[in-house]
Amino acid sequence: MGMAASQVRLLQLTSRKNAIGWQLQDLSLQKTALSRDMQKVTRNYQNALNTKTLKWSNNGGASYVDLSYANLMRPSSSNQNSPYLITNSAGKVVVDSKYQKYAEMISPDGNAGGDWDSVRTEVLSSLTGISAEKIDSAATSSSGLDTAADNINALMEEVDRLQAKAEISGTETEFLGCFGSSWQSVSMATTLYNASTVQNDYEDANGERCWVLGTDLNSSKSQLASMINQMSSSVCAYLPDEDIEAFQEACETTINNYNTYLETSGEQCGDTCQTSWDTSGAASGHYVVNINLLITELLRNYRNAGGTTDSNSRGDTVYCWYDKNSQAYQDYIAKLEELEAAKEEYSSAVDTDNQILTAEEENSIKFYDQMFSAIADNGWTADCQVEDNDYLNNMLQNNQYYITTMSSEVNSEGEEYFDYNTDIASNFDNVFSVNDSDAQNEALVEYEYQKSVINEKESRIDTRMQNLQTEQSAINEMIKGIETVRNDNTERTFGIFA
């Protein structure tokens, strides 16, 4: 009876041991599956770290904002109130649900060639909240400004034409004819200045013509200033206002320089001194000035002061002046006065126009004018998902959608039109491809969560396996004990009959 009971117990323990072995194997497979799950979670996290997104920057990438439909297709400081049109492969403008109803008013079927002008006031008033009356008044004023601007441009062209006709260009010697009949040649064969019977021009030992100023320094300075101012009066009768100022400045500079020269006239006369105290010849004991050098310095100072000059084909300096008594000059002045009057009228009209709309209102209207003109020119297509940043980003990155800019141009007939430039988003200077921090943060949260779940499952499996292994060890010990007892009983029982 005892041996039978031991045998039953042995069979029970063996069955339990086999069941534990099967459970340990199953748990081991579960751990392997968890390892694969962890590898998948890690791989997804690594992929998220490499995810790129398109961002918009107005400072060369120093900071970013989302590349959203609003940033491109709504007036804002981000796009500097100029639309960056989202377009499809056919060149049509992609509109969201907000713009769709207005686009339908321009082109019901979405095709190019829509009518923006007829619905402009209604659409702009609805979008901006500006009254239709103000919008129409601003449009009338703007049209008037355009007409006034065109008139100014036409007058400027006419002024330039008449100025070229009235302007005289000549060499230095020809320009000196403006100095007066007694100044026409720098050789000065006639008397240039005659303050008294003693103070005349004369030819020095080098054959250069000189002015005799006097024996007293202060009176000599005064005589020199008087002569230069006499030249200024003669020359300025042939110059326009801006050149008169330049010549008067040149005369003042020359007088100041020559006062310094006269004060140091004991030095040898030459290119640097240009004056001398003559100790021989007809002007013995007098201050004298070399005429050629004086004229040369005066003209140099005139050029430095901004006097109008040019160069001929030989590279010689050419001076410009006017015959103010000629009909050509009178026509030029009359047209110039007409131009100035037109500019004043334009400025007054601008001041009036600026009072109709604020700068912010003008920017908004300009933005919508451009965008809806593009819809009229190129057509439109609706996409209700385009307001979703992730969707828009994917469409732009996959080159399903493009970014189109527009600029105002004028054709050969003087008519304005819009020129469109379409390119992939990543080619724009304001668009940058950067790591998607939002995706990375979401991936990190998901990674940490999945990792904790897997670790928890693995911990429970490890605990279960440890308990089973402990139980398995105990069963093995019990099986050994039963086998030992069974063997002893068998040996003892069969030993009796032996």
Summary of the structure (lengths in Angstrom):
residues: 498
radius of gyration: 49.7
end to end distance: 20.8
largest distance: 180.8
contacts: 1415
relative contact order: 0.17
helix: 60%
strand: 14%
